[in-house]
Amino acid sequence: MPPKQQLSKAAKAAAAMAGGKKSKKKWSKKAHKDKAKHAVILDQEKYDRILKEVPTFRYVSVSVLVDRLKIGGSLARVALRDLEKQGIIKAVSKHSKQAIYTRAVASE
């Protein structure tokens, strides 16, 4: 068997470049959801909106207020406790993780 022919560095580099290069797989092709910009401080405008709109909701919970009024979760919990104290809404179910309220309807 004849000895192998030694290639120069340039020849080795040319041989390496001649081969097809596989492109790297990209994992993040999905569109990313924008981060929500919810209010974390209750100003007068938000407070008035809560007092006006929440009594019209049939089902009231923290997630409903966060979604509809664009306020933070801790702010929504404080608002619900305050509205219950005022008698605007009444509790249906209270749990350490989830509180469900409904509008307070005058008994007929």
Backbone hydrogen bonds in HBPLUS format (Angstrom, degrees):
<---DONOR---> <-ACCEPTOR-->    atom                        ^
c    i                          cat <-CA-CA->   ^        H-A-AA   ^      H-
h    n   atom  resd res      DA  || num        DHA   H-A  angle D-A-AA Bond
n    s   type  num  typ     dist DA aas  dist angle  dist       angle   num
A0012-LYS N   A0008-SER O   2.94 MM   4  6.26 156.5  1.99 152.8 159.5     1
A0013-ALA N   A0009-LYS O   2.91 MM   4  6.15 160.9  1.94 151.7 156.8     2
A0014-ALA N   A0010-ALA O   2.95 MM   4  6.11 153.8  2.02 143.4 150.5     3
A0015-ALA N   A0011-ALA O   2.96 MM   4  6.15 152.5  2.04 143.7 151.1     4
A0016-ALA N   A0012-LYS O   2.95 MM   4  6.20 152.6  2.03 146.9 154.4     5
A0017-MET N   A0013-ALA O   2.98 MM   4  6.18 151.6  2.06 144.1 151.7     6
A0018-ALA N   A0014-ALA O   3.03 MM   4  6.12 134.4  2.24 138.3 149.8     7
A0039-ALA N   A0070-LYS O   3.06 MM  31  6.43 166.4  2.08 140.9 137.3     8
A0072-GLY N   A0039-ALA O   2.81 MM  33  5.78 145.5  1.93 172.5 161.2     9
A0047-TYR N   A0043-ASP O   3.02 MM   4  6.25 161.7  2.06 154.4 160.3    10
A0048-ASP N   A0044-GLN O   2.92 MM   4  6.08 161.2  1.96 150.6 154.7    11
A0049-ARG N   A0045-GLU O   3.10 MM   4  6.28 153.2  2.18 140.8 148.3    12
A0050-ILE N   A0046-LYS O   2.90 MM   4  6.17 151.4  1.98 149.1 156.7    13
A0051-LEU N   A0047-TYR O   3.01 MM   4  6.29 164.9  2.03 152.3 155.6    14
A0052-LYS N   A0048-ASP O   3.00 MM   4  6.16 141.7  2.15 141.5 151.9    15
A0053-GLU N   A0049-ARG O   2.90 MM   4  5.95 170.1  1.91 153.4 155.8    16
A0054-VAL N   A0050-ILE O   3.07 MM   4  5.51 155.8  2.13 140.1 147.7    17
A0056-THR N   A0053-GLU O   3.01 MM   3  5.61 151.9  2.09 117.8 126.5    18
A0057-PHE N   A0054-VAL O   3.01 MM   3  5.34 154.6  2.08 113.8 121.4    19
A0060-VAL N   A0101-TYR O   2.92 MM  41  4.89 165.3  1.95 143.0 138.9    20
A0101-TYR N   A0060-VAL O   2.76 MM  41  4.89 161.9  1.79 160.5 162.0    21
A0065-LEU N   A0061-SER O   3.13 MM   4  6.47 163.8  2.16 155.6 158.6    22
A0066-VAL N   A0062-VAL O   2.95 MM   4  6.20 162.9  1.98 155.7 160.9    23
A0067-ASP N   A0063-SER O   3.00 MM   4  6.03 160.0  2.04 141.4 146.8    24
A0068-ARG N   A0064-VAL O   2.89 MM   4  6.00 172.5  1.89 156.0 158.5    25
A0069-LEU N   A0065-LEU O   2.89 MM   4  5.39 154.2  1.95 137.5 146.2    26
A0070-LYS N   A0066-VAL O   3.19 MM   4  5.06 127.8  2.47 120.1 127.0    27
A0076-ALA N   A0072-GLY O   2.97 MM   4  6.21 147.4  2.07 145.2 155.0    28
A0077-ARG N   A0073-GLY O   3.00 MM   4  6.29 153.7  2.07 149.5 155.6    29
A0078-VAL N   A0074-SER O   3.18 MM   4  6.40 159.2  2.22 144.0 148.9    30
A0079-ALA N   A0075-LEU O   2.98 MM   4  6.17 158.3  2.02 145.8 152.2    31
A0080-LEU N   A0076-ALA O   2.93 MM   4  6.14 155.7  1.99 149.4 155.4    32
A0081-ARG N   A0077-ARG O   3.10 MM   4  6.34 160.4  2.14 147.9 152.6    33
A0082-ASP N   A0078-VAL O   3.04 MM   4  6.25 158.2  2.09 148.7 154.8    34
A0083-LEU N   A0079-ALA O   2.90 MM   4  6.11 159.6  1.94 150.7 156.1    35
A0084-GLU N   A0080-LEU O   2.95 MM   4  6.11 152.5  2.03 146.3 153.6    36
A0085-LYS N   A0081-ARG O   3.01 MM   4  6.22 152.6  2.09 142.9 150.4    37
A0086-GLN N   A0082-ASP O   3.03 MM   4  6.31 146.7  2.14 144.7 153.6    38
A0087-GLY N   A0083-LEU O   3.10 MM   4  6.24 120.0  2.47 132.5 146.9    39
A0088-ILE N   A0083-LEU O   3.02 MM   5  5.38 145.8  2.14 162.6 159.8    40
A0087-GLY N   A0084-GLU O   3.11 MM   3  5.01 141.6  2.26  94.8 106.1    41
A0104-ALA N   A0088-ILE O   3.17 MM  16  5.64 161.1  2.21 139.0 133.4    42
A0090-LYS N   A0102-THR O   2.88 MM  12  5.60 164.2  1.91 161.4 166.8    43
A0102-THR N   A0090-LYS O   2.93 MM  12  5.60 154.2  1.99 156.5 164.5    44
A0092-VAL N   A0100-ILE O   2.80 MM   8  5.51 174.4  1.80 149.8 149.7    45
A0093-SER N   A0100-ILE O   3.22 MM   7  5.13 163.2  2.24 134.3 137.8    46
A0100-ILE N   A0093-SER O   2.77 MM   7  5.13 171.4  1.78 160.9 163.7    47
A0095-HIS N   A0098-GLN O   2.99 MM   3  5.17 122.6  2.33 130.3 145.9    48
